Amino acid sequence: MKLAVFDFDSTLMDGETIDEFAKELDLKEKVASITEMAMAGELDFFESLIMRVKLLEGLDEKRVIEIAHSLPYMNGAKETIAELKNMGYKVVCFSGGFRVATSYAKEKLNFDADFSNVLHTKNGKLTGLVGGDMMFNYSKGDMLVRLQNLLGISSKETLVCGDGANDLSMFKYADTKIAFCAKEVLKQEANIIIENKNLTEILLYIKD
């Protein structure tokens, strides 16, 4: 068995989920600028997440679900996941984003598991609070080591793919490190760099 771990926003999904939510409140530019700083490694991920989710307070939960279920997936995402599974990989999504999007994507793209964060709601509205598996800069690396230990998978048998600074922590524990249309901070640590928005290009570098 081998393990492939993908980031969600701007990797399996073409865009940033939280920016789409913010658009509903005419706050997309404000939230997107915080997202950009966090992904470039200029702002602590936890602080950026708390700041951005607070701005979503009051957003209707039904609308959040509608948006999360209509996100555009990255070109080649479904085909790449299917091929990796044919090659004996367990395919998992780690996201600093939200379960409302990743769990739906799991059904659509057919990966094996998702680990992400949960937007807190009360009386049908977002409260501006968030909790979950992927709150910190180190969360993805921490979860990857747990999965490797649980499944008996080594770093040699592990592939990771992401685009931003909060993916750095999982790069430490994988031999195949893919920077996909990524920030410079991640490219510096990668051994495979994909510059085109087509995930199937990953398959050119992976041997069965």
Backbone bond lengths (Angstrom), bond angles and torsions (degrees), N, CA, C in turn:
res aa  C-N    CA-C-N  psi(-1)  N-CA   C-N-CA  omega(-1)  CA-C   N-CA-C  phi
1 M - - - 1.464 - - 1.528 110.42 -
2 K 1.344 115.69 143.32 1.450 122.40 175.75 1.530 108.59 -126.21
3 L 1.325 116.08 164.03 1.466 120.77 -175.42 1.521 110.10 -126.88
4 A 1.336 115.98 129.66 1.466 122.12 173.83 1.526 108.55 -120.06
5 V 1.326 116.34 123.97 1.464 121.07 -179.28 1.527 109.66 -117.41
6 F 1.330 115.45 124.61 1.462 121.81 179.60 1.522 110.61 -114.51
7 D 1.323 115.00 140.18 1.458 121.90 164.18 1.535 107.34 -67.61
8 F 1.319 116.82 162.37 1.471 119.75 179.80 1.528 111.94 -99.40
9 D 1.333 116.76 -67.86 1.461 120.28 -174.73 1.527 111.42 -64.97
10 S 1.313 115.95 128.09 1.468 124.59 -178.63 1.531 113.34 65.06
11 T 1.342 116.18 14.39 1.474 120.51 174.28 1.530 108.35 -128.54
12 L 1.318 118.88 -74.29 1.465 120.21 173.20 1.525 111.07 -76.85
13 M 1.331 116.19 -26.44 1.465 121.63 178.91 1.516 108.94 -113.80
14 D 1.317 117.11 141.81 1.465 121.87 -177.85 1.528 109.55 -89.29
15 G 1.334 115.50 82.97 1.457 120.95 -178.74 1.518 111.01 138.26
16 E 1.330 116.31 -169.18 1.460 123.04 179.97 1.527 109.21 -120.17
17 T 1.319 116.33 118.51 1.470 121.55 -176.68 1.526 111.61 -54.03
18 I 1.319 116.55 -46.29 1.471 119.48 -175.26 1.531 111.65 -65.25
19 D 1.317 117.01 -30.38 1.464 119.64 176.73 1.522 110.62 -66.67
20 E 1.330 116.38 -36.05 1.470 120.53 178.09 1.526 111.06 -67.52
21 F 1.329 116.67 -38.57 1.470 119.94 175.64 1.532 109.67 -63.88
22 A 1.321 116.29 -44.34 1.470 121.52 -176.47 1.526 111.94 -63.27
23 K 1.330 115.61 -29.85 1.468 120.67 179.30 1.535 110.89 -56.87
24 E 1.338 115.92 -33.96 1.476 121.12 -179.82 1.522 112.15 -62.87
25 L 1.328 116.48 -26.08 1.468 121.43 -177.67 1.533 111.39 -107.61
26 D 1.342 116.18 15.13 1.466 122.05 -176.96 1.529 112.17 56.22
27 L 1.342 114.91 36.36 1.464 120.72 -178.99 1.534 111.93 -120.18
28 K 1.329 116.22 16.34 1.471 118.32 -173.37 1.523 112.38 -59.29
29 E 1.319 117.15 -45.31 1.471 119.63 -176.80 1.529 111.18 -63.93
30 K 1.314 116.35 -41.40 1.473 120.78 -179.52 1.525 110.69 -64.12
31 V 1.329 116.42 -47.29 1.464 120.95 -179.27 1.527 110.86 -68.58
32 A 1.329 116.45 -41.10 1.474 120.77 -178.83 1.525 111.41 -62.10
33 S 1.325 117.38 -35.16 1.469 119.78 -179.49 1.530 110.51 -68.70
34 I 1.337 117.24 -35.22 1.469 120.95 176.67 1.531 109.40 -69.89
35 T 1.337 116.49 -42.59 1.467 121.39 177.26 1.525 110.24 -57.10
36 E 1.315 115.83 -46.46 1.467 121.64 -177.73 1.535 111.10 -59.55
37 M 1.325 116.40 -43.95 1.470 120.23 179.52 1.525 111.35 -64.52
38 A 1.334 115.88 -40.30 1.465 120.43 -179.56 1.524 111.04 -66.29
39 M 1.330 117.10 -43.13 1.470 120.85 -177.92 1.529 111.99 -70.27
40 A 1.338 115.68 -25.72 1.466 119.87 177.70 1.532 111.71 -84.38
41 G 1.337 116.32 -4.26 1.456 120.37 179.48 1.514 113.61 82.67
42 E 1.330 116.81 15.92 1.468 121.17 -178.45 1.524 112.44 -92.26
43 L 1.325 116.90 -7.66 1.466 121.75 -177.28 1.521 108.23 -143.92
44 D 1.318 117.39 137.30 1.457 121.69 178.73 1.525 110.21 -56.72
45 F 1.339 116.53 132.85 1.464 119.56 -174.20 1.526 112.18 -62.19
46 F 1.329 117.53 -44.99 1.461 121.10 -179.53 1.529 110.67 -58.26
47 E 1.322 116.26 -48.34 1.471 120.22 -179.89 1.519 110.96 -60.85
48 S 1.332 116.09 -41.67 1.464 119.62 -179.08 1.526 111.53 -66.13
49 L 1.333 116.61 -38.71 1.462 121.21 179.55 1.529 110.72 -63.72
50 I 1.333 116.13 -47.72 1.467 120.89 179.50 1.529 110.69 -60.22
51 M 1.329 116.31 -44.69 1.474 121.11 179.78 1.521 111.70 -60.52
52 R 1.342 115.51 -46.18 1.467 119.57 -175.40 1.522 112.17 -70.28
53 V 1.338 116.81 -43.05 1.469 119.57 -178.73 1.532 110.83 -66.55
54 K 1.326 117.46 -34.60 1.468 121.16 177.52 1.523 110.80 -58.65
55 L 1.319 116.01 -35.58 1.471 120.60 -179.80 1.536 112.53 -68.49
56 L 1.332 116.63 -17.78 1.474 120.80 -179.07 1.526 112.94 -88.29
57 E 1.313 116.66 -0.14 1.476 120.63 -177.52 1.527 110.90 -52.66
58 G 1.347 115.48 131.69 1.459 120.63 177.90 1.516 114.53 95.51
59 L 1.323 117.13 -10.85 1.469 119.92 179.73 1.528 109.76 -67.01
60 D 1.309 115.86 137.68 1.461 122.07 -175.76 1.533 110.79 -67.52
61 E 1.332 116.49 129.74 1.468 121.16 -176.79 1.526 111.98 -61.67
62 K 1.325 117.51 -38.98 1.470 120.44 179.29 1.524 110.80 -61.06
63 R 1.324 115.81 -38.81 1.461 119.72 -179.96 1.532 110.66 -69.33
64 V 1.322 116.36 -37.94 1.468 121.61 176.29 1.524 110.15 -57.29
65 I 1.331 116.32 -45.87 1.466 121.33 -179.45 1.530 110.59 -64.69
66 E 1.327 116.43 -43.29 1.476 120.45 178.66 1.532 111.32 -58.59
67 I 1.317 116.04 -45.34 1.466 120.52 -179.54 1.530 110.26 -65.42
68 A 1.331 115.76 -45.57 1.471 120.82 -178.72 1.521 112.37 -61.29
69 H 1.328 116.10 -28.22 1.462 120.83 -178.24 1.531 112.60 -92.18
70 S 1.331 117.14 2.93 1.467 119.23 179.56 1.530 111.72 -126.62
71 L 1.335 116.82 20.43 1.462 120.95 -179.75 1.535 110.75 -70.20
72 P 1.330 117.66 145.70 1.463 120.08 177.94 1.531 111.14 -81.53
73 Y 1.311 117.33 122.87 1.468 120.16 178.48 1.526 110.30 -81.80
74 M 1.327 114.47 153.28 1.464 120.19 -176.52 1.533 110.36 -64.65
75 N 1.298 115.21 143.54 1.463 121.58 176.17 1.535 109.27 -54.93
76 G 1.319 115.74 124.92 1.463 120.90 177.18 1.517 114.99 86.81
77 A 1.335 118.12 0.43 1.474 120.15 -176.12 1.527 111.75 -61.16
78 K 1.322 116.82 -50.61 1.465 120.18 -175.99 1.531 111.21 -64.52
79 E 1.334 116.25 -42.44 1.466 121.18 -178.33 1.533 111.14 -66.06
80 T 1.324 115.82 -40.04 1.467 120.34 -179.35 1.524 111.23 -65.99
81 I 1.328 116.35 -43.94 1.466 120.67 178.24 1.523 110.65 -61.95
82 A 1.332 116.51 -44.29 1.471 120.71 179.96 1.527 110.77 -60.62
83 E 1.333 116.97 -42.53 1.463 120.93 -178.31 1.529 111.25 -68.60
84 L 1.332 116.92 -41.06 1.468 120.12 177.71 1.532 110.91 -61.93
85 K 1.322 115.93 -39.87 1.473 119.53 178.36 1.533 110.75 -65.52
86 N 1.326 116.20 -36.78 1.473 120.31 175.43 1.526 111.18 -62.65
87 M 1.337 115.88 -29.23 1.462 121.89 -178.83 1.533 112.28 -87.16
88 G 1.328 116.18 4.95 1.457 119.65 175.15 1.518 115.65 93.90
89 Y 1.326 117.09 13.88 1.462 121.04 177.85 1.518 112.03 -87.12
90 K 1.332 116.31 142.16 1.453 122.19 159.17 1.518 105.68 -85.20
91 V 1.323 117.87 129.20 1.462 121.54 -176.00 1.527 109.56 -112.31
92 V 1.336 115.08 124.24 1.458 121.89 -173.03 1.526 109.09 -129.18
93 C 1.328 115.86 148.91 1.460 121.96 175.67 1.533 109.86 -111.45
94 F 1.321 116.54 125.60 1.468 123.20 170.86 1.522 106.98 -109.65
95 S 1.327 117.53 122.86 1.465 119.12 -177.75 1.519 111.85 -134.33
96 G 1.327 115.66 131.96 1.459 120.72 169.16 1.517 111.01 -75.08
97 G 1.338 115.43 -0.08 1.464 122.50 175.29 1.524 111.42 -88.53
98 F 1.320 117.38 -138.00 1.464 119.58 -161.28 1.527 114.13 -130.09
99 R 1.332 113.56 141.95 1.458 121.22 -176.65 1.522 112.05 -61.23
100 V 1.312 117.51 -30.94 1.464 120.77 179.35 1.536 110.17 -57.64
101 A 1.342 116.65 -28.03 1.466 120.83 177.71 1.524 111.97 -95.11
102 T 1.334 117.57 -43.38 1.473 119.24 -173.35 1.525 112.74 -72.01
103 S 1.316 118.02 -35.35 1.471 119.68 -179.74 1.528 111.24 -68.71
104 Y 1.322 116.32 -35.33 1.461 120.10 175.65 1.531 109.76 -68.87
105 A 1.337 116.06 -42.51 1.468 120.41 178.43 1.523 111.53 -61.62
106 K 1.328 116.21 -33.98 1.474 121.03 178.15 1.529 110.48 -57.12
107 E 1.319 116.17 -42.10 1.470 120.16 179.48 1.535 111.31 -70.74
108 K 1.323 116.38 -36.52 1.470 120.68 -176.09 1.527 112.70 -79.16
109 L 1.337 116.46 -38.74 1.464 120.36 -175.48 1.527 112.55 -98.32
110 N 1.345 115.49 -13.23 1.470 121.81 173.09 1.533 114.15 69.81
111 F 1.355 116.45 36.91 1.463 117.02 169.29 1.530 109.08 -85.37
112 D 1.334 116.52 172.40 1.466 120.38 -166.86 1.528 115.02 -87.28
113 A 1.321 117.82 -30.83 1.469 120.38 -178.32 1.520 109.65 -160.37
114 D 1.335 116.05 155.95 1.466 120.87 176.16 1.524 110.09 -132.38
115 F 1.318 115.02 140.44 1.461 122.92 176.26 1.520 106.75 -126.66
116 S 1.340 116.55 120.28 1.468 120.07 -175.33 1.524 109.48 -155.96
117 N 1.318 116.77 -160.69 1.459 121.67 -176.74 1.528 110.92 -114.16
118 V 1.323 114.91 161.92 1.471 120.91 -175.71 1.525 109.83 -117.50
119 L 1.323 115.59 126.29 1.465 121.62 174.61 1.531 108.64 -78.72
120 H 1.320 116.61 124.22 1.462 120.37 -179.01 1.519 109.88 -77.26
121 T 1.339 115.19 134.96 1.465 120.65 178.97 1.532 110.83 -125.67
122 K 1.309 114.82 153.30 1.473 121.12 175.40 1.520 107.67 -150.62
123 N 1.317 115.31 130.61 1.468 121.00 -179.63 1.533 112.33 53.96
124 G 1.353 115.03 38.97 1.455 120.06 174.26 1.519 115.57 77.78
125 K 1.335 116.95 10.57 1.472 121.02 -179.59 1.525 110.28 -129.38
126 L 1.337 116.44 153.13 1.463 120.01 171.91 1.525 109.14 -69.99
127 T 1.324 115.82 137.81 1.473 120.37 -179.27 1.524 112.44 -90.63
128 G 1.335 116.30 -11.18 1.460 119.57 -175.36 1.516 112.44 89.92
129 L 1.335 116.63 7.57 1.465 122.00 179.25 1.530 110.20 -111.93
130 V 1.327 116.10 154.21 1.466 121.57 -177.38 1.528 109.66 -147.04
131 G 1.321 116.01 148.73 1.466 121.51 174.95 1.517 108.76 -149.85
132 G 1.339 116.90 169.05 1.459 117.28 176.22 1.509 115.24 148.15
133 D 1.337 114.71 -162.97 1.472 123.50 -171.38 1.521 113.85 -82.63
134 M 1.331 118.13 -18.65 1.460 121.22 -164.98 1.533 112.26 -130.17
135 M 1.318 116.10 49.15 1.465 121.61 -171.98 1.529 114.23 -88.22
136 F 1.332 117.74 -19.44 1.466 119.90 -168.30 1.531 112.06 -122.46
137 N 1.327 115.87 165.72 1.466 120.69 177.18 1.525 112.37 -56.94
138 Y 1.335 116.27 -33.45 1.473 120.59 -175.40 1.528 113.09 -91.07
139 S 1.328 118.75 -3.94 1.473 121.96 -169.74 1.522 113.83 -59.74
140 K 1.325 117.57 -42.04 1.465 119.82 -175.79 1.531 111.12 -68.30
141 G 1.319 116.61 -41.22 1.463 119.67 177.17 1.509 111.88 -64.30
142 D 1.317 115.92 -41.92 1.464 122.33 179.34 1.531 110.90 -60.82
143 M 1.327 116.23 -46.39 1.463 120.74 -179.41 1.528 111.20 -68.99
144 L 1.322 117.03 -35.16 1.462 120.37 179.38 1.532 110.54 -63.18
145 V 1.309 116.95 -44.72 1.472 120.22 178.96 1.527 110.45 -62.05
146 R 1.310 116.83 -40.67 1.480 119.88 177.69 1.524 111.59 -60.87
147 L 1.340 115.36 -44.43 1.470 119.16 179.51 1.526 111.73 -65.53
148 Q 1.321 116.09 -42.96 1.471 119.64 178.68 1.529 110.68 -59.37
149 N 1.320 116.92 -43.05 1.468 120.90 179.13 1.527 111.22 -65.07
150 L 1.315 115.29 -41.41 1.472 120.79 -178.98 1.525 111.85 -65.91
151 L 1.334 116.24 -40.76 1.465 121.10 -174.53 1.530 113.19 -94.41
152 G 1.341 116.02 -8.31 1.464 119.45 -177.97 1.512 112.82 69.80
153 I 1.330 115.63 41.49 1.465 121.98 -177.00 1.528 109.33 -113.25
154 S 1.334 116.46 134.68 1.469 121.44 -178.85 1.526 110.64 -90.64
155 S 1.327 116.05 170.14 1.469 120.62 176.48 1.531 110.61 -63.41
156 K 1.322 116.53 -30.72 1.470 121.38 178.41 1.533 111.27 -62.76
157 E 1.324 116.40 -30.93 1.473 121.88 -178.46 1.527 112.16 -96.49
158 T 1.335 116.38 12.88 1.465 121.11 -175.03 1.523 111.46 -115.51
159 L 1.336 114.33 132.17 1.461 123.59 174.97 1.520 107.61 -115.35
160 V 1.326 117.16 134.41 1.462 120.29 173.77 1.526 109.33 -127.71
161 C 1.330 115.87 148.34 1.458 120.90 -176.13 1.524 109.62 -145.37
162 G 1.344 115.54 125.38 1.456 119.42 178.72 1.511 111.51 -158.79
163 D 1.352 115.04 -172.21 1.472 118.72 -175.45 1.523 113.97 -132.34
164 G 1.345 118.35 -13.99 1.458 118.51 -171.46 1.514 114.70 -130.44
165 A 1.325 115.35 178.31 1.467 122.31 -174.32 1.520 113.20 -60.74
166 N 1.336 117.88 -31.45 1.468 118.38 -179.13 1.538 112.55 -76.40
167 D 1.345 116.60 0.10 1.470 120.91 171.98 1.528 111.98 -91.30
168 L 1.325 116.99 -11.32 1.463 121.10 -177.37 1.524 112.71 -56.92
169 S 1.336 116.54 -39.95 1.469 119.66 -173.89 1.521 112.09 -63.00
170 M 1.342 117.95 -29.83 1.475 118.45 179.78 1.525 111.71 -84.82
171 F 1.329 117.46 -17.49 1.467 120.27 177.35 1.529 111.55 -63.24
172 K 1.324 116.47 -28.68 1.473 121.40 -178.54 1.527 112.87 -62.51
173 Y 1.331 116.22 -26.21 1.465 120.62 -169.59 1.522 113.74 -111.96
174 A 1.349 116.32 16.38 1.461 120.49 -179.87 1.525 109.99 -133.62
175 D 1.324 116.58 140.75 1.463 120.30 177.07 1.528 111.89 -79.36
176 T 1.343 116.53 -29.23 1.467 120.56 178.05 1.522 108.11 -103.77
177 K 1.348 115.79 108.63 1.470 121.98 -173.40 1.524 108.30 -117.89
178 I 1.328 116.66 108.54 1.462 121.51 -174.69 1.529 110.72 -107.18
179 A 1.329 115.24 121.66 1.467 121.49 172.21 1.525 107.21 -96.72
180 F 1.329 116.22 115.05 1.467 121.43 -174.37 1.524 109.53 -107.77
181 C 1.352 116.09 111.65 1.479 120.55 -177.59 1.529 109.51 43.58
182 A 1.324 114.97 50.94 1.464 121.80 -161.84 1.523 114.14 -100.26
183 K 1.346 113.42 165.30 1.461 121.73 171.50 1.532 109.11 -69.84
184 E 1.316 115.28 154.37 1.467 121.64 -176.63 1.524 111.77 -57.08
185 V 1.332 116.64 -37.83 1.467 121.56 -177.49 1.531 111.51 -59.61
186 L 1.333 117.17 -31.21 1.466 121.28 179.57 1.528 111.23 -86.21
187 K 1.322 116.42 -38.22 1.474 120.17 179.10 1.528 111.27 -56.27
188 Q 1.325 116.01 -35.94 1.465 120.34 -177.45 1.527 112.67 -63.01
189 E 1.336 116.89 -24.08 1.466 121.24 -177.60 1.531 112.69 -103.36
190 A 1.325 116.84 -3.63 1.473 121.34 -174.78 1.525 111.41 -86.06
191 N 1.338 115.87 155.34 1.468 119.34 168.64 1.530 112.28 -111.96
192 I 1.333 116.12 -3.25 1.470 121.66 170.17 1.525 106.85 -134.11
193 I 1.321 117.17 128.26 1.467 121.23 178.94 1.524 108.99 -121.77
194 I 1.317 116.05 122.50 1.471 122.71 177.42 1.522 107.49 -110.90
195 E 1.322 116.55 124.23 1.470 119.99 -177.37 1.539 113.01 -103.84
196 N 1.333 117.41 -12.07 1.468 120.85 -179.88 1.515 110.68 -97.82
197 K 1.321 116.19 145.67 1.464 121.07 -179.87 1.526 110.58 -78.68
198 N 1.337 115.18 63.93 1.459 120.52 175.93 1.527 108.00 -148.42
199 L 1.329 115.83 107.10 1.462 120.31 -174.69 1.526 113.29 -64.92
200 T 1.320 117.88 -21.98 1.473 118.27 -178.84 1.530 111.75 -64.25
201 E 1.321 118.05 -18.02 1.476 120.47 177.58 1.533 111.24 -61.87
202 I 1.325 116.61 -25.19 1.465 121.51 176.98 1.528 110.60 -56.99
203 L 1.324 115.46 -38.09 1.467 120.81 -173.41 1.531 112.98 -64.69
204 L 1.323 116.02 -21.00 1.476 119.84 178.10 1.515 111.91 -66.73
205 Y 1.330 116.73 -20.93 1.466 121.94 -175.54 1.526 113.39 -102.71
206 I 1.316 117.33 -3.93 1.469 119.86 -171.82 1.523 110.72 -111.80
207 K 1.297 114.42 127.38 1.472 119.84 177.87 1.527 109.16 -93.70
208 D 1.296 115.80 143.14 1.459 121.36 178.77 1.519 110.50 -65.20
